Amino acid sequence: MESNRQKQPNLIFLMTDQQRWDAIGRYNEHIRTPSLDRLADEGIVFSQAVCQSPMCVPSRNSMMFGLYPSQLGIRTNKA
């Protein structure tokens, strides 16, 4: 059982709110984000991404549950 755990990758999923792609030092020399830059350099960076909703709450719920916002009944940021 222990050998299986060692083979599994370490995953860190970072999600920020209202952060543009160019608000990271790796893509903009005027921004300093050394920790994010190091994570990007040592990990995987997605150069293209799509979200299920332009609003935060429906989009986050969609990612967490693997369903479309319409399937979850969450279409706005209001509770």
N, C-alpha and C positions, 0 to 999 in steps of 0.2 A: 504494500500500500504506500509506503514512504517513497519508493522509486517513482510511482505515478505522480505524486505531488511535485517532485523535482522537475519533471518534464513539462509541467504546465507553465505557460508564460505568465509573467506578471503584467497585468493590465491596469492602466490608469486612464479613466475617462474623465476629461476635464470639460466642463461646460460653463461658459460665461454668458452673461446677459448683455446684449447690445454692444458687442465688441466686433469692430470691423476687422477684416483680414489684415489690414495694414497697421493695426495697433499692436503689432508684435515686432520686436527689434530685428528679427530675422528678415523681415520684409520691408522695414522702414528704418533707415539709419538714424533718424531723429528720435526714435523710441528706444528706451532701455528696459528690456525684460530678460535679464540674464538667465533666470531659472527656466522660463518658458523656452528660451532659445536653446538651452542645453537639452531640455526634454525633446524638443523637435529634432535636434541634431542626433540624438541617440535613439530615437524611436521612429515611429511612422507618422508622416504628415500627409493629410489628404489635401490634394490640390483642388479638388472639386467636391462640393457637397450640396445636398438638397435637403430641405426640411419639409415636413408635411403641412406646416402652417406658418404664416408670417408672424404669428403671435406666440409669445413665450410659453404660456401655460398649455395650450393645446399641443404645441410642438414637443415640449418635455414629456407630457403624458404619452404621446405617440411613441416616443423613443423608449420610454420605460416599459410600456405594455405591448409594443409591437403591433399596434392597431392604428388605423386612421383616426383622426380626431372625430370624424363623423360617426365612426363605430363606437367611440367612447362617449359620445354625446357632449364633448367638450369643445366648444367652438370659439370661446372668448376667454379673456383673462379674468373675467369676473367669477367669483365663487358661486 
